């Protein structure tokens, strides 16, 4: 198994600003880098609830932290954290919620997971290998128009519909079952570009997002965070591409101001007041971190703090 280097660890801790007896949510365990750092800041009465939909990540957590009573790991998508956190924390709200939206190094580096075309592997690409259809199954049934829309919307890929047509034409000749096979089809159909990036990079990103409903899950989790965070609780989100960062940025902006319906009025009712406060500016990894961990290059972190809202007003 490859080593996984978490990104922006010090910055995440600064953003969360953990207190010794605080209760926190690590919504994306990955391989435990941020989880370990948060636990190091907690005292005996602190608590951390971690989520991951990848069975391998959950197994890693259970083995590594078998003796850690302050940590509980849940095999679940972070889109389900609203119900799970409410059940596990009861009336206690979270002092902080952290989401790292990146794909872990083991997922990228293990060919059998199908996330990368750097080495040949089966077209799986599921975050949760215990559930749902594989990318091979999805590609075998999707029509050209839907595939083109996915590549355009989630990959912002030039020539998306031409690439989609080439994939559909190729599968009519033979099943598409391998990552390198798909990458070669994409490369043959993609328009020429001055980018050094392989033409299949954005296509694989788009397919992963669509197959795992990643953006919908992110929007659900962000909305749930409003009800889960205690007054003054911090929301810290690391994203790795513009689509995710745009969703996070707009979510914070939307809830960092009073409802526009009451603009200009002297009294704004409690339920219409701002629910979040921006903390700092967009955070990016330092040159030193990127030099050590090139995969950190595209990381972007945003932080917000839960404002006081009267009971029942959220």
C-alpha positions as CSV (number, residue, x, y, z in Angstrom):
1,X,0.0,0.0,0.0
2,X,1.4,3.5,-0.9
3,X,2.1,6.2,1.6
4,X,-0.5,8.9,1.9
5,X,0.5,12.4,2.7
6,X,-2.3,14.6,4.1
7,X,-2.4,18.2,2.8
8,X,-2.5,21.4,4.7
9,X,-2.4,19.7,8.1
10,X,-1.2,22.8,10.1
11,X,-3.7,24.9,8.3
12,X,-6.5,22.5,9.0
13,X,-5.7,22.7,12.7
14,X,-5.5,26.4,12.6
15,X,-8.9,26.5,10.9
16,X,-10.6,24.1,13.2
17,X,-8.9,25.6,16.3
18,X,-9.6,22.5,18.4
19,X,-10.3,22.7,22.1
20,X,-9.3,19.9,24.4
21,X,-12.7,18.7,25.3
22,X,-14.3,19.5,21.9
23,X,-16.4,17.1,19.8
24,X,-15.3,17.0,16.1
25,X,-16.2,15.4,12.8
26,X,-13.7,14.2,10.3
27,X,-16.0,13.6,7.4
28,X,-13.3,12.1,5.2
29,X,-10.9,9.8,7.1
30,X,-8.9,8.9,4.0
31,X,-5.8,7.4,5.5
32,X,-6.0,9.2,8.9
33,X,-3.6,12.1,8.5
34,X,-5.9,14.9,9.5
35,X,-7.6,12.5,12.0
36,X,-4.3,11.8,13.8
37,X,-3.5,15.6,14.0
38,X,-6.9,16.4,15.4
39,X,-6.7,13.6,18.0
40,X,-3.3,15.0,19.1
41,X,-5.1,18.2,20.1
42,X,-7.9,16.6,22.1
43,X,-7.8,15.7,25.8
44,X,-9.4,12.7,27.5
45,X,-12.9,14.2,27.2
46,X,-12.6,15.1,23.5
47,X,-14.3,13.1,20.8
48,X,-13.8,12.6,17.1
49,X,-16.3,10.9,14.8
50,X,-14.8,9.9,11.4
51,X,-16.5,8.9,8.2
52,X,-15.4,7.1,5.1
53,X,-17.3,5.2,2.4
54,X,-14.2,3.3,1.3
55,X,-14.1,-0.1,3.1
56,X,-10.3,-0.1,2.9
57,X,-10.1,3.2,4.7
58,X,-12.4,2.0,7.4
59,X,-10.3,-1.1,7.9
60,X,-7.2,1.0,8.2
61,X,-8.8,3.2,10.8
62,X,-10.0,0.3,12.9
63,X,-6.6,-1.3,12.8
64,X,-4.6,1.8,13.5
65,X,-6.8,3.3,16.2
66,X,-8.1,0.0,17.8
67,X,-7.1,1.3,21.2
68,X,-8.3,4.9,20.7
69,X,-11.5,5.4,22.8
70,X,-11.9,9.0,21.7
71,X,-12.4,8.0,18.0
72,X,-15.3,6.3,16.4
73,X,-15.2,5.4,12.7
74,X,-18.3,5.0,10.5
75,X,-18.5,3.3,7.2
76,X,-20.7,5.9,5.5
77,X,-20.8,8.6,2.9
78,X,-20.4,12.1,4.5
79,X,-23.8,12.9,2.9
80,X,-25.2,10.8,5.7
81,X,-23.4,12.6,8.5
82,X,-26.5,14.6,9.5
83,X,-28.4,11.5,10.8
84,X,-25.3,9.7,12.1
85,X,-23.8,12.7,14.0
86,X,-27.2,13.5,15.6
87,X,-27.5,9.9,16.7
88,X,-23.9,9.6,18.1
89,X,-23.6,13.1,19.5
90,X,-27.1,13.4,20.8
91,X,-27.8,17.0,22.0
92,X,-24.1,17.8,21.8
93,X,-23.3,19.8,18.7
94,X,-20.0,19.6,16.8
95,X,-17.2,22.1,17.6
96,X,-15.8,21.5,14.2
97,X,-16.4,19.6,10.9
98,X,-13.6,18.9,8.4
99,X,-13.9,17.6,4.9
100,X,-11.0,16.7,2.6
101,X,-12.5,16.1,-0.8
102,X,-9.4,14.6,-2.4
103,X,-8.8,11.0,-3.5
104,X,-6.3,9.3,-1.2
105,X,-3.0,8.1,-2.5
106,X,-3.8,4.4,-2.0
107,X,-6.9,4.8,-4.2
108,X,-4.9,6.5,-6.9
109,X,-1.9,4.2,-6.7
110,X,-3.6,0.8,-6.5
111,X,-4.4,-0.1,-10.2
112,X,-7.3,-2.4,-9.2
113,X,-9.2,0.6,-7.9
114,X,-9.4,2.1,-11.4
115,X,-9.0,5.7,-10.5
116,X,-5.9,6.3,-12.5
117,X,-4.6,5.4,-16.0
118,X,-1.0,5.7,-15.0
119,X,-1.0,1.9,-14.6
120,X,-3.5,-0.4,-16.2
121,X,-6.3,-1.7,-14.1
122,X,-10.0,-2.6,-14.2
123,X,-12.6,0.1,-14.6
124,X,-14.0,0.2,-11.1
125,X,-13.6,3.7,-9.7
126,X,-16.1,3.2,-6.9
127,X,-15.3,5.0,-3.6
128,X,-17.3,2.3,-1.9
129,X,-16.2,-1.0,-3.4
130,X,-19.0,-2.8,-1.4
131,X,-21.8,-1.1,-3.3
132,X,-23.0,0.3,-6.6
133,X,-22.1,-0.2,-10.2
134,X,-18.5,-0.1,-11.5
135,X,-17.4,2.4,-14.2
136,X,-17.2,-0.5,-16.6
137,X,-20.9,-1.2,-16.0
138,X,-21.9,2.4,-16.2
139,X,-20.0,3.0,-19.5
140,X,-21.6,-0.1,-21.0
141,X,-25.1,1.5,-20.7
142,X,-24.7,5.3,-20.8
143,X,-25.8,7.0,-24.0
144,X,-23.6,9.5,-25.9
145,X,-25.5,12.6,-24.9
146,X,-25.5,11.8,-21.2
147,X,-21.8,10.9,-21.3
148,X,-21.0,14.1,-23.2
149,X,-22.9,16.1,-20.6
150,X,-20.9,14.5,-17.7
151,X,-17.6,15.2,-19.4
152,X,-18.5,18.8,-20.1
153,X,-20.1,19.5,-16.7
154,X,-17.8,17.6,-14.3
155,X,-14.5,17.6,-16.3
156,X,-14.9,20.9,-18.1
157,X,-13.3,18.9,-20.9
158,X,-12.9,20.5,-24.4
159,X,-14.5,18.3,-27.1
160,X,-16.6,16.5,-24.5
161,X,-19.3,15.3,-26.9
162,X,-16.8,14.2,-29.5
163,X,-14.9,12.1,-26.9
164,X,-18.3,10.7,-25.7
165,X,-19.1,9.7,-29.3
166,X,-15.7,8.0,-29.6
167,X,-16.2,6.0,-26.4
168,X,-19.7,4.8,-27.5
169,X,-18.4,3.9,-30.9
170,X,-15.5,1.9,-29.4
171,X,-17.7,0.0,-27.0
172,X,-19.8,-1.1,-30.0
173,X,-16.7,-2.9,-31.3
174,X,-15.5,-4.4,-28.0
175,X,-16.3,-3.9,-24.2
176,X,-14.3,-1.2,-22.5
177,X,-12.9,-2.9,-19.4
178,X,-9.5,-1.4,-18.6
179,X,-8.2,2.1,-17.6
180,X,-5.5,2.2,-20.3
181,X,-7.9,1.1,-22.9
182,X,-10.3,4.0,-22.0
183,X,-7.4,6.5,-21.8
184,X,-6.3,5.5,-25.3
185,X,-9.8,6.0,-26.7
186,X,-10.0,9.5,-25.1
187,X,-6.5,10.5,-26.4
188,X,-7.4,9.5,-29.9
189,X,-10.5,11.7,-29.9
190,X,-9.5,14.7,-27.7
191,X,-8.7,17.9,-29.4
192,X,-5.0,18.9,-29.3
193,X,-4.1,21.1,-26.4
194,X,-1.0,23.0,-25.2
195,X,-1.6,21.6,-21.8
196,X,1.0,19.1,-20.5
197,X,-1.8,17.3,-18.9
198,X,-2.8,13.9,-20.4
199,X,-6.2,14.4,-22.3
200,X,-7.8,11.6,-20.2
201,X,-7.1,13.4,-16.9
202,X,-10.2,15.5,-16.9
203,X,-12.3,12.7,-18.3
204,X,-11.3,10.4,-15.5
205,X,-12.1,13.2,-13.0
206,X,-15.5,13.7,-14.5
207,X,-16.4,10.0,-14.6
208,X,-15.3,9.6,-10.9
209,X,-17.4,12.5,-9.8
210,X,-20.5,11.2,-11.7
211,X,-20.1,7.6,-10.7
212,X,-19.8,8.5,-7.0
213,X,-22.3,11.4,-6.9
214,X,-19.6,13.5,-5.4
215,X,-20.9,17.0,-5.9
216,X,-24.4,16.2,-4.8
217,X,-22.9,14.6,-1.6
218,X,-20.9,17.7,-1.0
219,X,-23.9,20.0,-1.3
220,X,-25.8,17.7,1.1
221,X,-23.0,17.6,3.7
222,X,-22.5,21.4,3.6
223,X,-26.2,22.0,4.2
224,X,-26.3,19.5,7.1
225,X,-23.3,21.2,8.7
226,X,-25.5,24.2,9.6
227,X,-27.6,22.1,11.9
228,X,-24.6,20.1,13.3
229,X,-22.2,22.9,14.3
230,X,-22.3,24.5,17.7
231,X,-22.2,28.3,18.0
232,X,-18.6,29.2,17.1
233,X,-18.0,25.8,15.5
234,X,-15.7,25.7,12.5
235,X,-16.3,24.3,9.1
236,X,-13.0,23.5,7.2
237,X,-13.2,22.2,3.6
238,X,-10.3,21.2,1.4
239,X,-11.2,20.9,-2.3
240,X,-9.0,19.9,-5.3
241,X,-10.8,21.2,-8.4
242,X,-12.8,24.3,-9.4
243,X,-16.2,22.6,-9.3
244,X,-15.9,21.6,-5.6
245,X,-14.3,24.9,-4.6
246,X,-17.0,26.9,-6.4
247,X,-19.7,25.0,-4.4
248,X,-18.0,25.6,-1.1
249,X,-17.3,29.3,-1.9
250,X,-20.9,29.9,-2.9
251,X,-22.3,28.0,0.1
252,X,-20.3,30.1,2.6
253,X,-21.2,33.3,0.8
254,X,-24.9,32.4,0.7
255,X,-25.0,31.9,4.5
256,X,-22.5,34.6,5.5
257,X,-25.1,37.3,5.0
258,X,-28.7,38.0,6.0
259,X,-31.6,36.8,3.8
260,X,-31.9,39.3,0.9
261,X,-35.7,39.4,1.5
262,X,-35.0,41.6,4.5
263,X,-32.4,43.8,2.9
264,X,-32.8,47.4,4.1
265,X,-35.2,46.6,6.9
266,X,-34.3,47.7,10.5
267,X,-35.1,44.3,12.1
268,X,-34.1,41.0,10.6
269,X,-35.8,38.0,12.2
270,X,-33.5,35.4,13.8
271,X,-34.2,32.7,11.1
272,X,-33.1,35.1,8.3
273,X,-29.8,36.2,9.8
274,X,-26.4,35.0,8.7
275,X,-25.5,31.5,9.8
276,X,-21.9,31.6,8.9
277,X,-18.9,33.9,9.2
278,X,-16.0,33.7,6.8
279,X,-12.7,33.0,8.5
280,X,-9.6,34.3,6.6
281,X,-9.0,33.9,2.9
282,X,-8.6,31.0,0.6
283,X,-5.7,28.9,1.8
284,X,-3.3,27.2,-0.6
285,X,-0.3,24.9,0.1
286,X,3.1,26.5,0.4
287,X,5.8,25.9,-2.2
288,X,7.6,23.9,0.4
289,X,4.7,21.5,0.9
290,X,4.2,21.1,-2.9
291,X,7.9,20.3,-3.3
292,X,7.5,17.4,-0.8
293,X,4.0,16.4,-1.9
294,X,3.2,17.4,-5.6
295,X,-0.4,16.1,-5.2
296,X,-1.0,19.0,-2.8
297,X,-0.6,21.5,-5.6
298,X,-4.3,21.9,-6.5
299,X,-5.5,21.9,-2.8
300,X,-7.7,24.8,-1.8
301,X,-9.0,25.3,1.8
302,X,-11.9,27.5,3.0
303,X,-13.0,28.1,6.6
304,X,-16.2,29.4,8.1
305,X,-17.6,29.7,11.6
306,X,-21.1,29.0,12.8
307,X,-22.9,32.2,14.0
308,X,-25.3,32.1,16.9
309,X,-28.8,31.1,15.9
310,X,-31.6,30.8,18.3
311,X,-33.0,27.3,18.9
312,X,-35.3,26.2,16.0
313,X,-34.1,29.0,13.8
314,X,-31.6,27.0,11.7
